[in-house]
Amino acid sequence: REEVIVLLPRKSRKNLRGNFFHVMVQGVNKEYIFEENKYKERYIKLIKNAKKYDIEIIAFCIMDNHAHLLIYTLDTKKLSEFMWKINFEFARYYNEKEKRIGVVFRNRYRLEEIYNEKYLLNCISYIHNNPINAGIVKHCEDYKYSSYMEVKAKNKYRVECLDNLKENTYKRFIDIKEDEETIKEAIYSFFNKKEMNLSKLKEDKKVLKQLVKYIKNRCNVSNSEISKILNISKTTVWNYLNKD
């Protein structure tokens, strides 16, 4: 494993308050506004303009219905201006392509301040691990719509354990939270596509594995929650998500 080193501005590493921010945006009504790759690519293109606003994007990851950004700035007003601009431009583009009108993002955005170096490193890890936690890919480098490869290529960070954060670490950061009804809706949607019910599902391990991955991909939900709602063991859930 590689040593953890992060190149920070000249400021006490024990106190980073006021400069680093973890930002999350989400589709209105949890809609999958980034589901098509062209929308992920568009949002990435927009955030590349960060330097015009005197801010720096440290890390990012664009998922299907939300996005994470880790931002460095000396002026929080610049951050607000930047977020308003890119979300406005994306909403205009999205509405035009989808032939719709109205709000695209849920609220404005959510923000949390990063207060020390350890939290900063964990946040970088968390952001890049979103696709792994969702069961989309097995390795950070396999996901095209995050900054993982850029960060690694620039040798800006030498990273330890970025691909192996424990589940309880994830829960420290802002993210979308799904209630039980949302998870059930995902299950019903899966059933409708397969034209089957839960009793038949339990008899077919191959389809059950598909359902577990489907829920993990569509919902921000822990392995334990999947285990509970489907009434299967945590070990089974883990195996379905991590073994071919």
Salt bridges, closest charged atoms under 4 A:
GLU3 OE1 - ARG158 NH2 3.65
GLU35 OE2 - ARG218 NH1 2.90
GLU36 OE1 - LYS38 NZ 3.72
ASP54 OD2 - LYS78 NZ 3.86
GLU56 OE2 - LYS156 NZ 2.16
ASP64 OD1 - LYS40 NZ 2.81
GLU89 OE2 - LYS85 NZ 3.21
GLU89 OE1 - ARG92 NH2 2.69
GLU112 OE2 - HIS22 ND1 2.62
GLU113 OE1 - ARG17 NH2 3.65
GLU117 OE2 - ARG13 NH1 3.23
GLU150 OE2 - LYS48 NZ 2.84
GLU160 OE2 - ARG1 NH2 3.81
ASP175 OD1 - HIS66 NE2 3.30
ASP175 OD1 - HIS68 NE2 3.64
GLU178 OE1 - LYS30 NZ 3.22
GLU180 OE2 - LYS184 NZ 3.13
ASP244 OD1 - LYS138 NZ 2.88
